[in-house]
Every structure is written in structure tokens, then in C-alpha cells.
Amino acid sequence: MTGHTLPSPRYPDLAGKRAFVTGGAVGIGRAIATLLTLQGVRVAVADLDAAAAERAAAEIGGDAVAVGVDARDRASVEAGFATALDRLGGCEILIANAGVSTMRPALELTDEDWDFNFSVNSRGIFLTDQIVARHFAATGTGVSVNTASLAAKVGAPLLAHYSASKFAVLGWTQALARELAPLGIRVNAVCPGFVRTSMQSREVEWESRLRGMTPDEVVADYVRQTPLGRIETPEDVAGVVVFLCSDGARFMTGQGVNVTGGVYMT
């Protein structure tokens, strides 16, 4: 794991728990799966790219398992989660992290752009949360953390469709948290900023062309907007997610927690 690491176990209450992490093969999802494993959690790495999930699980270690899952498809999520339950022996933590992006001016967006972003970022979160929360409700325990975005708090130029899909994640998170609170099930979201991932690398290339800038100038603009003065790492996000999974956050639910280096402070 690259970037900033945390001592293990930092949250002893997490040791022995089981987690289902979607989009877990790369980027933020992989950092979360890795840090959970370091806390003694047994993780199912779920990803559309089953081969990448297998590689990630092997490299993460800690008896991590891999599951191929298409977050857009109910039957796929149900089958993947059932496989994870069988292989892990249970599940107390959900990280609904799978996400995508495309970039285009709002007046040039196509139906395909809109539908693709919503199918993964909104529908995928809905399906995964609902299916896993039914298990949590039956077992009487569980915590979910959804990956939203800085773009879920502030509409992002060239990413209007992505922003809309991530705003939907926050609305869903809040409503679901209210419904599940009487059952003792917590649901929160994290809102990362400019995170160094393969998704960001693609976005930098797109944005450089759309704005008539070099990729280096785009990245420098991200840093300029970030009061803490650097590009965020997946591990920066993972540390907050693991906290939200722990008893340290036992009285937090329905929150969209900013992890942006100060880009957004409300």
C-alpha cells in the first residue's frame, strides 16, 4: 500500500469482523480493503474486473477473498454477496465504493453519459446497500459506508452528470440512515476530493483537452484549490472510512464526511 499508513490494530473492535467492499480491486476501494485487513477484518474484494479482484485479494492477504460483481445488476450483486457470505462466514461491514466518471460540458452530455454514471454511482449504491442491509437487518448488526464525492457537495463543471449521481448518493444515504437507525444499523458516506487514482488520471487527460491546459497544469490547479497543499491519496480516504466502520463513530449516521484537504469545508 502506498501513501500514509496507520498502525494496526488502531480500532480493536474491528478485529474479527467481515467486510464486503465493492470497487475493491483498485484505487480508493483497494486502500480501504487493505486498511480494513490491517485492522483484523476479513475482506471480500468485489469488483467488475474479477481477475483484478483476485490479484488484489492475493496481494492484500489476510485471507481476503475475491468476488466478481457488476454493481449495476441486482442478480450479480445478490450472487456476489451470497458468495462473500459463504466464504467469509458472515458480514458486518459494507463499503459501497464502486464508481465511474465521464467528462463533458453539460450542454453536450449524451443520454449514454447520464445513464452510465447513474447506473453505477447511484443505482449501484442503491442495490448494494439494499441487498446487504437486508442481511444486516436479519442479523441485527452492521455498518455501511458509501463513497460519494466532493462533487456531491458542489456541482462540478464538466461533471454535471457525475455530480448529480453523487448528490443522489448523499440523499439516499441520509434517508436510509434514518430508516435503519432504529435497528442499530449505521449508514454514512465519505466525500473525497482530488484523489490520485486511475480515475483521476483519466479525468486529468479529459480536462486538459476540454480546458486547453496541459495535464500538469490541471493537477497544479487541483493542488491550488486544496488548502492542505497536495493531491489526496486513497489512504487519506481509507483512514476516515475505517474510522466510520469502528465504534469510534458509533453515534454517527447519515453523514457525508468531507475528506478533501479543505477544498470544501461546510
N, C-alpha and C positions, 0 to 999 in steps of 0.2 A: 504494500500500500504506500502510495506517495503522499507527500504533504504532511500535515500535522497529525500526529497520533496521540492517543490518550492511554494512560496506564490501565491495565486490566487486572482484576475487575474493579471498575470505578463504581458500578452500581450492582452490589452483590445480590440484590433482589431479582436481577435478570437471569442469574445463573440457573441453568436447567430448563429455561423456557424454550419454546419453539416459535419460529417466525417464518412467514410467507412473504417474500419480497419480489414484487413484480418489477420488470425492467432491471433485474438484478445482475445482469451479466457485465455491464459497463457503467462508467460514469458515477453519478450520484448513487444509483442503486447498488452498485458493487461496493462502493465505500461504506454504505450503510450495512450491507451484508457482512462485510469484513469486520467492522467495528462491533456489530452485534455478536459475531463469533468470538471476538476477543473478550467480550463480557460473559462468555459462557453460554450463549444462546445457540441452539442448533437451528440452522437456517436452510430453507428451501429457496434456491435461486431460481426464480421463474422468469422466462424471457421468451419472446417470439423466436429468437435465434436459439434453438435448442442446443446446437453444438457449442455456441459461445457460453451458454449456461453451464454446460458440462465442464468446459475449461475453467470457468470462474469458480465453480464449486470445488474442483480439484485443487486449484491454487489457493483458495480461501482456507481449505482444510476444515478442521473441527467437525468432521462428519457432515459437512454441508452436502446437500443433495441438489440435483438439477431437475427442473421440470420445464417442458416446452408449453407455453401458454400464449394464446392470442387474446389480449385483454379486450378486444372488440367483440368477441364472440362468447355468448353465455355458456354454450356447451363446452367450449375449450377451457374457460375459467373453472367451471364446475368440475370437469375431469381433472384438470391440473391441480386444483385444490384437494380433491379427493385423493390423488396420488401422493401429494405432500403430506396429508394427514396420515395416510397409511405408512409412509416411510419415516415420518417424524414421530408418529405415535400421538399426535395432538398438535394444537396450535393456540398460542395465547397472544401473538403479535402479528399484525398485518401492516406491511409497508406497501401502500398502493402508489407506486412510483412510475410506472410505465408512461412515457410521454413522447410526443413528436412535435416538430415545428416545420413550417414553411414560411417564406418571407416574400411579401409582395405589397405594393401600395393598395390601400383599401378599395379604390375605385377600379382596380384591375384584378381583384380577387375573383377566382372562379368558384363554382359550386364544389368542384373537387377539392380545392384548398380548404374551404369551410368544412366540408364533410369529413375530410381526412383528420383534421385537427380535433374536431368534436368527437369523432368515433373513438379515438384513443384517449385524449385528455379528459373528456367529460364522460362519455359512455363507459369507457374502460374503468374509470374510477368508480362510477356508479355500480357496474356489475361486480367488480372485485369487492368493494365494500359490502354490498348487499349479501353476496354469497358467503363471505367469511363472517359477517356479522350474524347471520343466522346460526352459524356454528357457535359463535361467542354467546349468543342468547341461550342456546341449548345447554351450554356448559357453565354458564354463569360467570364467565370471566373473559377479558380480552381488551386490547387497546389497538386502535388503528391510527396510523399517521399517513396522510395523503400529501403527495408532492404537488403544490400549486406553483407559484412563481411571483417574482416582483411584478410581472405583467398581470397578475391577478389583483394588484393594488392600484396600479397606474397604467392606463391604456398606453400601449407601446406602438409608436409609429412603425409602419411596415409589418406589424404583427397584430393587426386589429383582430383577426380571426383567432389567433393564438391567445391573445388577451381575453377575448370573450369566452373561450373554452376554459381558461384558468379561473376567471371570475366565477364561472359556473361551479368549479370545484369548491370554492370557498362557500358559496351559498349552500351547496349540498352538504359540506362538512358541518356547517352550523346547524342545519335542520336535523341531520342525522344525529348529531351530538345531543340535541335536545330530546329526541325520541329515545335514544339508548341510555341516557343518563340514569333513569330510574332502575335500569338493570345493572348499573355499576360498570358500564362499558364506556370508555372514553374515546373520543374521536377528535383529532386535531389535524392541522395541516402546517407545512413549512412553506415559506415563500423565499426561495433562493434568488440571488441577484445574477451578476455576471460570472458564471461558473465555468472554469476551464474543463470542458468535456468535448467529446467528438461532436455533439450537437452544436456547441458554441463555435467550433472550428468551421462547421458548415455555415452557420449564421454570419460569421465574420466575412467569409467569402461572398455570400449573397449581399450583405450590407455594403461591402466595399464597392461592389458593382453598382448597386442601386443609388448610393450616395456619392459616387465618383471619388472615392478615397482609396488609399492602399489598405490592405489588411492590418498593417502595423498601426496606421492612423486610427482605424476603428478600435483596436484594442486599447490604444492610448486614450481614446475618448471614454471607453468604459472605466479605465483607471481614474481619469479626471473626475468622473461622476461619483466615484466611490471614496467617501471621506477617509476610510482606513487605508487607502492608497495602494491597493493591489487587486489583482484578479482573484476572485474566490476559488477555493479548491473544493472538490467533492467532500473531502474530510471535514471542512468547515460546516457543511450541511449535516453530515452524518453525526457529528457530535451533538447537535441540537436534537436530531431525530431520536438518538438513543436516550437522551435525557427525557424526551416526551414519552418514551416507552416505559420509563422507570417509575418507581414510587416517588421519586423526587418531584414528579409532575402530577401527583395523584389528585390534585384539586384543579387541574387544567383540563378543560374540554371545550370544543367548539372554537378553538383559537386558530388564527392564521399567523404563525410566528414568522416575523421577518428575519431572514438571515442574509443580509445584503451588504454588510460592511458600512451601513449608514446611508445607502442610496435612498432608502425610504425609511422614515422614522415615525410614522403615525400608526 
